[in-house]
């Protein structure tokens, strides 16, 4: 199976753009792929305890449900270290399945064959 990266840069600022990559990531994880949602900018909040709560686009699955489903299926959330720092997010703030990573981790994953899928 493939390692798939799903970039996500939105959270409460744009619930629809937060939902789309998470929904696709859940589908990929359910199909048995290794899945990582790469969270940048406001999306880093999705990897914190309660950070996805209350985010829902009309007619779509709530973001918190998607994050829970993704992690339960073995998916991960990588939170950009350059984005977590200014927002005061530390390891102590993270939910299960989330890790703060630097750009080198993302570059290494792509160099090792991970494919990035951008949807929103």
N, CA, C and O atoms as a Tinker XYZ file with bonds, in Angstrom:
   480  protein
     1  N      0.839000   -1.192000    0.000000    73     2
     2  CA     0.000000    0.000000    0.000000    64     1     3
     3  C      0.882000    1.253000    0.000000    63     2     4     5
     4  O      2.047000    1.212000    0.396000    81     3
     5  N      0.318000    2.323000   -0.437000    73     3     6
     6  CA     1.047000    3.583000   -0.577000    64     5     7
     7  C      1.013000    4.400000    0.715000    63     6     8     9
     8  O      0.114000    4.255000    1.543000    81     7
     9  N      2.017000    5.258000    0.860000    73     7    10
    10  CA     1.979000    6.273000    1.913000    64     9    11
    11  C      1.458000    7.534000    1.249000    63    10    12    13
    12  O      2.076000    8.055000    0.320000    81    11
    13  N      0.326000    8.024000    1.723000    73    11    14
    14  CA    -0.329000    9.184000    1.136000    64    13    15
    15  C     -0.333000   10.345000    2.120000    63    14    16    17
    16  O     -0.681000   10.184000    3.290000    81    15
    17  N      0.059000   11.515000    1.631000    73    15    18
    18  CA     0.052000   12.741000    2.425000    64    17    19
    19  C     -1.092000   13.629000    1.942000    63    18    20    21
    20  O     -1.229000   13.881000    0.745000    81    19
    21  N     -1.900000   14.095000    2.868000    73    19    22
    22  CA    -3.011000   14.985000    2.548000    64    21    23
    23  C     -2.768000   16.327000    3.230000    63    22    24    25
    24  O     -2.988000   16.442000    4.436000    81    23
    25  N     -2.320000   17.349000    2.495000    73    23    26
    26  CA    -2.110000   18.663000    3.101000    64    25    27
    27  C     -3.437000   19.287000    3.522000    63    26    28    29
    28  O     -4.440000   19.179000    2.816000    81    27
    29  N     -3.427000   19.938000    4.674000    73    27    30
    30  CA    -4.608000   20.638000    5.179000    64    29    31
    31  C     -4.124000   21.901000    5.885000    63    30    32    33
    32  O     -3.279000   21.836000    6.778000    81    31
    33  N     -4.662000   23.046000    5.482000    73    31    34
    34  CA    -4.233000   24.307000    6.103000    64    33    35
    35  C     -5.375000   25.042000    6.794000    63    34    36    37
    36  O     -5.192000   26.156000    7.284000    81    35
    37  N     -6.553000   24.422000    6.834000    73    35    38
    38  CA    -7.714000   25.096000    7.414000    64    37    39
    39  C     -8.301000   24.311000    8.582000    63    38    40    41
    40  O     -8.121000   23.099000    8.699000    81    39
    41  N     -8.999000   25.034000    9.429000    73    39    42
    42  CA    -9.719000   24.460000   10.570000    64    41    43
    43  C    -11.011000   25.263000   10.714000    63    42    44    45
    44  O    -11.827000   25.287000    9.792000    81    43
    45  N    -11.205000   25.914000   11.847000    73    43    46
    46  CA   -12.427000   26.695000   12.066000    64    45    47
    47  C    -12.533000   27.875000   11.103000    63    46    48    49
    48  O    -13.631000   28.373000   10.855000    81    47
    49  N    -11.402000   28.326000   10.558000    73    47    50
    50  CA   -11.428000   29.456000    9.628000    64    49    51
    51  C    -12.161000   29.125000    8.331000    63    50    52    53
    52  O    -12.685000   30.029000    7.681000    81    51
    53  N    -12.210000   27.848000    7.937000    73    51    54
    54  CA   -12.897000   27.414000    6.718000    64    53    55
    55  C    -13.240000   25.926000    6.862000    63    54    56    57
    56  O    -12.502000   25.069000    6.375000    81    55
    57  N    -14.352000   25.622000    7.526000    73    55    58
    58  CA   -14.697000   24.227000    7.806000    64    57    59
    59  C    -14.764000   23.329000    6.574000    63    58    60    61
    60  O    -14.377000   22.163000    6.645000    81    59
    61  N    -15.246000   23.846000    5.453000    73    59    62
    62  CA   -15.332000   23.018000    4.257000    64    61    63
    63  C    -13.946000   22.604000    3.770000    63    62    64    65
    64  O    -13.734000   21.444000    3.416000    81    63
    65  N    -13.006000   23.543000    3.749000    73    63    66
    66  CA   -11.640000   23.234000    3.309000    64    65    67
    67  C    -10.899000   22.369000    4.334000    63    66    68    69
    68  O     -9.918000   21.712000    3.986000    81    67
    69  N    -11.343000   22.362000    5.556000    73    67    70
    70  CA   -10.782000   21.443000    6.557000    64    69    71
    71  C    -11.342000   20.039000    6.356000    63    70    72    73
    72  O    -10.630000   19.051000    6.539000    81    71
    73  N    -12.602000   19.951000    5.983000    73    71    74
    74  CA   -13.286000   18.671000    5.863000    64    73    75
    75  C    -12.798000   17.839000    4.676000    63    74    76    77
    76  O    -12.582000   16.635000    4.812000    81    75
    77  N    -12.628000   18.460000    3.540000    73    75    78
    78  CA   -12.353000   17.718000    2.301000    64    77    79
    79  C    -11.093000   16.847000    2.395000    63    78    80    81
    80  O    -11.177000   15.654000    2.101000    81    79
    81  N     -9.926000   17.383000    2.792000    73    79    82
    82  CA    -8.763000   16.497000    2.869000    64    81    83
    83  C     -8.891000   15.427000    3.951000    63    82    84    85
    84  O     -8.389000   14.315000    3.786000    81    83
    85  N     -9.555000   15.755000    5.050000    73    83    86
    86  CA    -9.751000   14.761000    6.111000    64    85    87
    87  C    -10.670000   13.641000    5.651000    63    86    88    89
    88  O    -10.435000   12.475000    5.970000    81    87
    89  N    -11.707000   13.979000    4.909000    73    87    90
    90  CA   -12.613000   12.959000    4.390000    64    89    91
    91  C    -11.863000   12.008000    3.460000    63    90    92    93
    92  O    -11.996000   10.790000    3.575000    81    91
    93  N    -11.081000   12.561000    2.546000    73    91    94
    94  CA   -10.312000   11.722000    1.613000    64    93    95
    95  C     -9.282000   10.880000    2.368000    63    94    96    97
    96  O     -9.056000    9.720000    2.022000    81    95
    97  N     -8.667000   11.451000    3.382000    73    95    98
    98  CA    -7.685000   10.709000    4.183000    64    97    99
    99  C     -8.350000    9.532000    4.892000    63    98   100   101
   100  O     -7.759000    8.457000    4.988000    81    99
   101  N     -9.561000    9.721000    5.385000    73    99   102
   102  CA   -10.286000    8.624000    6.037000    64   101   103
   103  C    -10.591000    7.504000    5.055000    63   102   104   105
   104  O    -10.489000    6.327000    5.402000    81   103
   105  N    -10.964000    7.857000    3.840000    73   103   106
   106  CA   -11.238000    6.851000    2.814000    64   105   107
   107  C     -9.964000    6.059000    2.518000    63   106   108   109
   108  O     -9.997000    4.831000    2.432000    81   107
   109  N     -8.846000    6.765000    2.365000    73   107   110
   110  CA    -7.566000    6.104000    2.068000    64   109   111
   111  C     -7.135000    5.199000    3.219000    63   110   112   113
   112  O     -6.653000    4.090000    2.984000    81   111
   113  N     -7.300000    5.653000    4.447000    73   111   114
   114  CA    -6.918000    4.841000    5.608000    64   113   115
   115  C     -7.792000    3.595000    5.701000    63   114   116   117
   116  O     -7.300000    2.510000    6.011000    81   115
   117  N     -9.079000    3.749000    5.435000    73   115   118
   118  CA    -9.987000    2.602000    5.469000    64   117   119
   119  C     -9.629000    1.577000    4.393000    63   118   120   121
   120  O     -9.903000    0.386000    4.542000    81   119
   121  N     -9.015000    2.054000    3.306000    73   119   122
   122  CA    -8.594000    1.156000    2.223000    64   121   123
   123  C     -7.251000    0.502000    2.518000    63   122   124   125
   124  O     -6.754000   -0.294000    1.721000    81   123
   125  N     -6.666000    0.839000    3.661000    73   123   126
   126  CA    -5.435000    0.191000    4.077000    64   125   127
   127  C     -4.148000    0.924000    3.751000    63   126   128   129
   128  O     -3.061000    0.387000    3.965000    81   127
   129  N     -4.251000    2.127000    3.244000    73   127   130
   130  CA    -3.052000    2.908000    2.940000    64   129   131
   131  C     -2.476000    3.530000    4.213000    63   130   132   133
   132  O     -3.189000    3.747000    5.194000    81   131
   133  N     -1.193000    3.808000    4.176000    73   131   134
   134  CA    -0.557000    4.581000    5.245000    64   133   135
   135  C     -0.912000    6.038000    4.973000    63   134   136   137
   136  O     -0.600000    6.558000    3.902000    81   135
   137  N     -1.546000    6.691000    5.909000    73   135   138
   138  CA    -2.097000    8.024000    5.672000    64   137   139
   139  C     -1.599000    9.019000    6.702000    63   138   140   141
   140  O     -1.594000    8.756000    7.904000    81   139
   141  N     -1.179000   10.169000    6.193000    73   139   142
   142  CA    -0.764000   11.272000    7.052000    64   141   143
   143  C     -1.426000   12.548000    6.563000    63   142   144   145
   144  O     -1.320000   12.892000    5.386000    81   143
   145  N     -2.103000   13.249000    7.452000    73   143   146
   146  CA    -2.613000   14.576000    7.139000    64   145   147
   147  C     -1.565000   15.561000    7.636000    63   146   148   149
   148  O     -1.241000   15.603000    8.823000    81   147
   149  N     -1.042000   16.352000    6.704000    73   147   150
   150  CA    -0.003000   17.330000    7.022000    64   149   151
   151  C     -0.700000   18.659000    7.300000    63   150   152   153
   152  O     -1.198000   19.318000    6.386000    81   151
   153  N     -0.728000   19.038000    8.564000    73   151   154
   154  CA    -1.459000   20.228000    9.005000    64   153   155
   155  C     -0.532000   21.435000    9.099000    63   154   156   157
   156  O      0.484000   21.414000    9.793000    81   155
   157  N     -0.911000   22.479000    8.384000    73   155   158
   158  CA    -0.178000   23.736000    8.421000    64   157   159
   159  C     -1.144000   24.858000    8.783000    63   158   160   161
   160  O     -2.357000   24.652000    8.828000    81   159
   161  N     -0.611000   26.020000    9.035000    73   159   162
   162  CA    -1.376000   27.227000    9.344000    64   161   163
   163  C     -2.436000   26.893000   10.406000    63   162   164   165
   164  O     -2.100000   26.304000   11.433000    81   163
   165  N     -3.702000   27.254000   10.180000    73   163   166
   166  CA    -4.742000   27.036000   11.191000    64   165   167
   167  C     -5.060000   25.565000   11.439000    63   166   168   169
   168  O     -5.582000   25.224000   12.500000    81   167
   169  N     -4.758000   24.693000   10.490000    73   167   170
   170  CA    -5.070000   23.264000   10.657000    64   169   171
   171  C     -4.281000   22.617000   11.788000    63   170   172   173
   172  O     -4.655000   21.537000   12.244000    81   171
   173  N     -3.201000   23.242000   12.256000    73   171   174
   174  CA    -2.469000   22.633000   13.369000    64   173   175
   175  C     -3.353000   22.481000   14.609000    63   174   176   177
   176  O     -3.081000   21.639000   15.465000    81   175
   177  N     -4.400000   23.286000   14.707000    73   175   178
   178  CA    -5.321000   23.158000   15.839000    64   177   179
   179  C     -6.055000   21.811000   15.826000    63   178   180   181
   180  O     -6.496000   21.338000   16.873000    81   179
   181  N     -6.186000   21.198000   14.651000    73   179   182
   182  CA    -6.908000   19.926000   14.547000    64   181   183
   183  C     -6.215000   18.804000   15.305000    63   182   184   185
   184  O     -6.855000   17.824000   15.687000    81   183
   185  N     -4.921000   18.941000   15.522000    73   183   186
   186  CA    -4.164000   17.926000   16.238000    64   185   187
   187  C     -4.068000   18.160000   17.727000    63   186   188   189
   188  O     -3.345000   17.446000   18.422000    81   187
   189  N     -4.782000   19.145000   18.227000    73   187   190
   190  CA    -4.761000   19.424000   19.669000    64   189   191
   191  C     -6.015000   18.855000   20.327000    63   190   192   193
   192  O     -7.027000   18.615000   19.669000    81   191
   193  N     -5.926000   18.648000   21.622000    73   191   194
   194  CA    -7.077000   18.159000   22.382000    64   193   195
   195  C     -8.232000   19.149000   22.246000    63   194   196   197
   196  O     -8.113000   20.300000   22.666000    81   195
   197  N     -9.326000   18.719000   21.676000    73   195   198
   198  CA   -10.506000   19.560000   21.500000    64   197   199
   199  C    -10.412000   20.545000   20.350000    63   198   200   201
   200  O    -11.358000   21.294000   20.106000    81   199
   201  N     -9.307000   20.564000   19.646000    73   199   202
   202  CA    -9.099000   21.554000   18.585000    64   201   203
   203  C     -9.988000   21.382000   17.370000    63   202   204   205
   204  O    -10.162000   22.326000   16.599000    81   203
   205  N    -10.549000   20.208000   17.181000    73   203   206
   206  CA   -11.445000   19.973000   16.048000    64   205   207
   207  C    -12.915000   20.074000   16.443000    63   206   208   209
   208  O    -13.797000   20.030000   15.585000    81   207
   209  N    -13.172000   20.209000   17.725000    73   207   210
   210  CA   -14.550000   20.249000   18.216000    64   209   211
   211  C    -15.306000   21.453000   17.655000    63   210   212   213
   212  O    -14.780000   22.564000   17.595000    81   211
   213  N    -16.536000   21.209000   17.253000    73   211   214
   214  CA   -17.416000   22.286000   16.802000    64   213   215
   215  C    -17.170000   22.750000   15.379000    63   214   216   217
   216  O    -17.831000   23.683000   14.921000    81   215
   217  N    -16.246000   22.134000   14.669000    73   215   218
   218  CA   -15.969000   22.535000   13.288000    64   217   219
   219  C    -16.767000   21.628000   12.365000    63   218   220   221
   220  O    -16.551000   20.416000   12.332000    81   219
   221  N    -17.687000   22.218000   11.619000    73   219   222
   222  CA   -18.515000   21.441000   10.700000    64   221   223
   223  C    -19.023000   22.341000    9.591000    63   222   224   225
   224  O    -19.541000   23.429000    9.841000    81   223
   225  N    -18.870000   21.875000    8.368000    73   223   226
   226  CA   -19.444000   22.566000    7.217000    64   225   227
   227  C    -20.859000   22.035000    7.021000    63   226   228   229
   228  O    -21.111000   20.858000    7.276000    81   227
   229  N    -21.778000   22.873000    6.575000    73   227   230
   230  CA   -23.152000   22.410000    6.370000    64   229   231
   231  C    -23.210000   21.179000    5.457000    63   230   232   233
   232  O    -22.638000   21.159000    4.367000    81   231
   233  N    -23.921000   20.158000    5.943000    73   231   234
   234  CA   -24.117000   18.949000    5.167000    64   233   235
   235  C    -22.937000   17.996000    5.133000    63   234   236   237
   236  O    -22.973000   16.990000    4.425000    81   235
   237  N    -21.884000   18.302000    5.894000    73   235   238
   238  CA   -20.692000   17.453000    5.891000    64   237   239
   239  C    -20.459000   16.860000    7.282000    63   238   240   241
   240  O    -20.984000   17.348000    8.283000    81   239
   241  N    -19.665000   15.807000    7.314000    73   239   242
   242  CA   -19.315000   15.168000    8.582000    64   241   243
   243  C    -18.515000   16.138000    9.442000    63   242   244   245
   244  O    -17.603000   16.788000    8.932000    81   243
   245  N    -18.824000   16.253000   10.716000    73   243   246
   246  CA   -18.040000   17.134000   11.593000    64   245   247
   247  C    -16.553000   16.750000   11.575000    63   246   248   249
   248  O    -16.204000   15.570000   11.537000    81   247
   249  N    -15.707000   17.750000   11.603000    73   247   250
   250  CA   -14.262000   17.539000   11.528000    64   249   251
   251  C    -13.768000   16.666000   12.683000    63   250   252   253
   252  O    -12.910000   15.810000   12.472000    81   251
   253  N    -14.281000   16.859000   13.876000    73   251   254
   254  CA   -13.846000   16.045000   15.020000    64   253   255
   255  C    -14.109000   14.562000   14.771000    63   254   256   257
   256  O    -13.298000   13.718000   15.150000    81   255
   257  N    -15.232000   14.242000   14.138000    73   255   258
   258  CA   -15.552000   12.845000   13.820000    64   257   259
   259  C    -14.558000   12.292000   12.805000    63   258   260   261
   260  O    -14.129000   11.143000   12.914000    81   259
   261  N    -14.192000   13.107000   11.818000    73   259   262
   262  CA   -13.231000   12.663000   10.802000    64   261   263
   263  C    -11.858000   12.426000   11.415000    63   262   264   265
   264  O    -11.195000   11.440000   11.092000    81   263
   265  N    -11.430000   13.319000   12.293000    73   263   266
   266  CA   -10.125000   13.154000   12.945000    64   265   267
   267  C    -10.128000   11.871000   13.786000    63   266   268   269
   268  O     -9.164000   11.107000   13.749000    81   267
   269  N    -11.185000   11.636000   14.527000    73   267   270
   270  CA   -11.288000   10.428000   15.341000    64   269   271
   271  C    -11.263000    9.175000   14.464000    63   270   272   273
   272  O    -10.579000    8.203000   14.786000    81   271
   273  N    -11.998000    9.198000   13.373000    73   271   274
   274  CA   -12.039000    8.066000   12.441000    64   273   275
   275  C    -10.667000    7.823000   11.832000    63   274   276   277
   276  O    -10.220000    6.679000   11.740000    81   275
   277  N    -10.002000    8.885000   11.418000    73   275   278
   278  CA    -8.674000    8.776000   10.808000    64   277   279
   279  C     -7.690000    8.115000   11.761000    63   278   280   281
   280  O     -7.001000    7.167000   11.385000    81   279
   281  N     -7.622000    8.606000   12.981000    73   279   282
   282  CA    -6.670000    8.070000   13.963000    64   281   283
   283  C     -7.021000    6.626000   14.322000    63   282   284   285
   284  O     -6.125000    5.798000   14.490000    81   283
   285  N     -8.303000    6.319000   14.441000    73   283   286
   286  CA    -8.723000    4.948000   14.745000    64   285   287
   287  C     -8.324000    3.974000   13.634000    63   286   288   289
   288  O     -8.108000    2.789000   13.885000    81   287
   289  N     -8.230000    4.487000   12.402000    73   287   290
   290  CA    -7.844000    3.648000   11.263000    64   289   291
   291  C     -6.328000    3.601000   11.073000    63   290   292   293
   292  O     -5.837000    3.012000   10.111000    81   291
   293  N     -5.593000    4.222000   11.991000    73   291   294
   294  CA    -4.138000    4.184000   11.919000    64   293   295
   295  C     -3.504000    5.388000   11.252000    63   294   296   297
   296  O     -2.284000    5.437000   11.093000    81   295
   297  N     -4.312000    6.356000   10.862000    73   295   298
   298  CA    -3.783000    7.572000   10.246000    64   297   299
   299  C     -3.134000    8.481000   11.266000    63   298   300   301
   300  O     -3.364000    8.366000   12.470000    81   299
   301  N     -2.315000    9.390000   10.754000    73   299   302
   302  CA    -1.602000   10.334000   11.621000    64   301   303
   303  C     -1.881000   11.769000   11.204000    63   302   304   305
   304  O     -2.269000   12.044000   10.069000    81   303
   305  N     -1.675000   12.666000   12.142000    73   303   306
   306  CA    -1.693000   14.099000   11.879000    64   305   307
   307  C     -0.298000   14.628000   12.173000    63   306   308   309
   308  O      0.190000   14.520000   13.299000    81   307
   309  N      0.342000   15.198000   11.163000    73   307   310
   310  CA     1.631000   15.853000   11.370000    64   309   311
   311  C      1.378000   17.344000   11.432000    63   310   312   313
   312  O      0.820000   17.920000   10.497000    81   311
   313  N      1.776000   17.967000   12.508000    73   311   314
   314  CA     1.572000   19.395000   12.693000    64   313   315
   315  C      2.878000   20.128000   12.422000    63   314   316   317
   316  O      3.906000   19.823000   13.026000    81   315
   317  N      2.835000   21.083000   11.524000    73   315   318
   318  CA     4.002000   21.867000   11.132000    64   317   319
   319  C      4.582000   22.611000   12.338000    63   318   320   321
   320  O      3.891000   23.393000   12.991000    81   319
   321  N      5.852000   22.357000   12.620000    73   319   322
   322  CA     6.484000   22.997000   13.782000    64   321   323
   323  C      6.585000   24.513000   13.617000    63   322   324   325
   324  O      6.521000   25.243000   14.606000    81   323
   325  N      6.742000   24.995000   12.386000    73   323   326
   326  CA     6.799000   26.441000   12.153000    64   325   327
   327  C      5.442000   27.095000   12.400000    63   326   328   329
   328  O      5.362000   28.303000   12.622000    81   327
   329  N      4.383000   26.300000   12.360000    73   327   330
   330  CA     3.028000   26.817000   12.574000    64   329   331
   331  C      2.557000   26.639000   14.011000    63   330   332   333
   332  O      1.793000   27.459000   14.520000    81   331
   333  N      3.010000   25.568000   14.673000    73   331   334
   334  CA     2.590000   25.353000   16.059000    64   333   335
   335  C      3.259000   26.345000   17.005000    63   334   336   337
   336  O      2.632000   26.819000   17.952000    81   335
   337  N      4.524000   26.658000   16.755000    73   335   338
   338  CA     5.267000   27.562000   17.636000    64   337   339
   339  C      4.580000   28.899000   17.855000    63   338   340   341
   340  O      4.336000   29.274000   19.002000    81   339
   341  N      4.258000   29.637000   16.783000    73   339   342
   342  CA     3.602000   30.935000   16.962000    64   341   343
   343  C      2.224000   30.848000   17.612000    63   342   344   345
   344  O      1.726000   31.833000   18.158000    81   343
   345  N      1.612000   29.672000   17.552000    73   343   346
   346  CA     0.288000   29.491000   18.138000    64   345   347
   347  C      0.367000   28.944000   19.566000    63   346   348   349
   348  O     -0.659000   28.699000   20.200000    81   347
   349  N      1.581000   28.757000   20.061000    73   347   350
   350  CA     1.771000   28.291000   21.431000    64   349   351
   351  C      1.418000   26.838000   21.650000    63   350   352   353
   352  O      1.200000   26.423000   22.788000    81   351
   353  N      1.356000   26.047000   20.577000    73   351   354
   354  CA     1.007000   24.633000   20.686000    64   353   355
   355  C      2.271000   23.835000   20.965000    63   354   356   357
   356  O      3.272000   23.958000   20.258000    81   355
   357  N      2.206000   23.010000   22.017000    73   355   358
   358  CA     3.342000   22.164000   22.390000    64   357   359
   359  C      2.893000   20.701000   22.415000    63   358   360   361
   360  O      1.711000   20.402000   22.248000    81   359
   361  N      3.842000   19.805000   22.625000    73   359   362
   362  CA     3.537000   18.379000   22.712000    64   361   363
   363  C      2.462000   18.092000   23.766000    63   362   364   365
   364  O      1.669000   17.165000   23.603000    81   363
   365  N      2.432000   18.867000   24.824000    73   363   366
   366  CA     1.459000   18.653000   25.900000    64   365   367
   367  C      0.019000   18.916000   25.445000    63   366   368   369
   368  O     -0.927000   18.470000   26.094000    81   367
   369  N     -0.145000   19.631000   24.344000    73   367   370
   370  CA    -1.472000   19.996000   23.842000    64   369   371
   371  C     -2.048000   18.981000   22.861000    63   370   372   373
   372  O     -3.209000   19.098000   22.468000    81   371
   373  N     -1.258000   17.990000   22.459000    73   371   374
   374  CA    -1.636000   17.131000   21.347000    64   373   375
   375  C     -2.585000   15.997000   21.716000    63   374   376   377
   376  O     -2.527000   15.439000   22.812000    81   375
   377  N     -3.453000   15.678000   20.776000    73   375   378
   378  CA    -4.348000   14.526000   20.899000    64   377   379
   379  C     -3.602000   13.294000   20.395000    63   378   380   381
   380  O     -2.548000   13.417000   19.771000    81   379
   381  N     -4.135000   12.132000   20.659000    73   379   382
   382  CA    -3.560000   10.884000   20.143000    64   381   383
   383  C     -3.518000   10.946000   18.623000    63   382   384   385
   384  O     -4.456000   11.422000   17.984000    81   383
   385  N     -2.428000   10.464000   18.053000    73   383   386
   386  CA    -2.285000   10.425000   16.607000    64   385   387
   387  C     -1.646000   11.653000   16.000000    63   386   388   389
   388  O     -1.398000   11.689000   14.795000    81   387
   389  N     -1.372000   12.668000   16.818000    73   387   390
   390  CA    -0.774000   13.904000   16.316000    64   389   391
   391  C      0.673000   14.033000   16.779000    63   390   392   393
   392  O      1.018000   13.657000   17.899000    81   391
   393  N      1.508000   14.571000   15.898000    73   391   394
   394  CA     2.920000   14.780000   16.175000    64   393   395
   395  C      3.345000   16.106000   15.569000    63   394   396   397
   396  O      2.926000   16.447000   14.463000    81   395
   397  N      4.157000   16.842000   16.270000    73   395   398
   398  CA     4.740000   18.065000   15.707000    64   397   399
   399  C      5.990000   17.669000   14.941000    63   398   400   401
   400  O      6.878000   17.014000   15.487000    81   399
   401  N      6.062000   18.068000   13.668000    73   399   402
   402  CA     7.197000   17.718000   12.814000    64   401   403
   403  C      7.716000   18.953000   12.093000    63   402   404   405
   404  O      6.992000   19.926000   11.880000    81   403
   405  N      8.987000   18.886000   11.724000    73   403   406
   406  CA     9.587000   19.928000   10.911000    64   405   407
   407  C      9.480000   19.583000    9.438000    63   406   408   409
   408  O      9.068000   18.483000    9.067000    81   407
   409  N      9.855000   20.535000    8.611000    73   407   410
   410  CA     9.796000   20.337000    7.164000    64   409   411
   411  C     10.647000   19.157000    6.714000    63   410   412   413
   412  O     10.309000   18.483000    5.741000    81   411
   413  N     11.741000   18.906000    7.411000    73   411   414
   414  CA    12.623000   17.796000    7.030000    64   413   415
   415  C     11.887000   16.457000    7.059000    63   414   416   417
   416  O     12.148000   15.594000    6.221000    81   415
   417  N     10.975000   16.275000    8.007000    73   415   418
   418  CA    10.210000   15.027000    8.106000    64   417   419
   419  C      9.311000   14.857000    6.883000    63   418   420   421
   420  O      9.189000   13.760000    6.338000    81   419
   421  N      8.698000   15.932000    6.469000    73   419   422
   422  CA     7.807000   15.882000    5.307000    64   421   423
   423  C      8.610000   15.627000    4.035000    63   422   424   425
   424  O      8.225000   14.804000    3.205000    81   423
   425  N      9.716000   16.329000    3.888000    73   423   426
   426  CA    10.575000   16.143000    2.716000    64   425   427
   427  C     11.089000   14.710000    2.661000    63   426   428   429
   428  O     11.116000   14.101000    1.592000    81   427
   429  N     11.492000   14.176000    3.794000    73   427   430
   430  CA    11.988000   12.801000    3.843000    64   429   431
   431  C     10.907000   11.804000    3.436000    63   430   432   433
   432  O     11.198000   10.833000    2.737000    81   431
   433  N      9.673000   12.027000    3.859000    73   431   434
   434  CA     8.576000   11.127000    3.490000    64   433   435
   435  C      8.358000   11.134000    1.979000    63   434   436   437
   436  O      8.176000   10.086000    1.360000    81   435
   437  N      8.381000   12.325000    1.402000    73   435   438
   438  CA     8.197000   12.426000   -0.052000    64   437   439
   439  C      9.375000   11.786000   -0.775000    63   438   440   441
   440  O      9.177000   11.072000   -1.758000    81   439
   441  N     10.588000   12.027000   -0.311000    73   439   442
   442  CA    11.772000   11.433000   -0.927000    64   441   443
   443  C     11.739000    9.901000   -0.842000    63   442   444   445
   444  O     12.290000    9.211000   -1.700000    81   443
   445  N     11.091000    9.386000    0.195000    73   443   446
   446  CA    10.982000    7.938000    0.367000    64   445   447
   447  C      9.823000    7.338000   -0.425000    63   446   448   449
   448  O      9.609000    6.126000   -0.392000    81   447
   449  N      9.074000    8.182000   -1.136000    73   447   450
   450  CA     8.012000    7.679000   -1.996000    64   449   451
   451  C      6.603000    8.065000   -1.636000    63   450   452   453
   452  O      5.673000    7.696000   -2.353000    81   451
   453  N      6.402000    8.799000   -0.546000    73   451   454
   454  CA     5.038000    9.221000   -0.198000    64   453   455
   455  C      4.486000   10.135000   -1.286000    63   454   456   457
   456  O      5.212000   10.941000   -1.866000    81   455
   457  N      3.207000    9.997000   -1.548000    73   455   458
   458  CA     2.553000   10.807000   -2.556000    64   457   459
   459  C      1.657000   11.829000   -1.878000    63   458   460   461
   460  O      0.911000   11.500000   -0.956000    81   459
   461  N      1.735000   13.060000   -2.334000    73   459   462
   462  CA     0.904000   14.123000   -1.782000    64   461   463
   463  C     -0.350000   14.287000   -2.634000    63   462   464   465
   464  O     -0.274000   14.360000   -3.861000    81   463
   465  N     -1.488000   14.344000   -1.983000    73   463   466
   466  CA    -2.760000   14.501000   -2.667000    64   465   467
   467  C     -3.434000   15.756000   -2.136000    63   466   468   469
   468  O     -3.857000   15.793000   -0.981000    81   467
   469  N     -3.537000   16.780000   -2.966000    73   467   470
   470  CA    -4.137000   18.042000   -2.557000    64   469   471
   471  C     -5.538000   18.148000   -3.124000    63   470   472   473
   472  O     -5.737000   18.040000   -4.334000    81   471
   473  N     -6.510000   18.360000   -2.246000    73   471   474
   474  CA    -7.906000   18.407000   -2.657000    64   473   475
   475  C     -8.584000   19.747000   -2.402000    63   474   476   477
   476  O     -9.550000   20.088000   -3.085000    81   475
   477  N     -8.107000   20.493000   -1.454000    73   475   478
   478  CA    -8.799000   21.741000   -1.115000    64   477   479
   479  C     -7.827000   22.893000   -1.032000    63   478   480
   480  O     -8.232000   24.023000   -0.757000    81   479
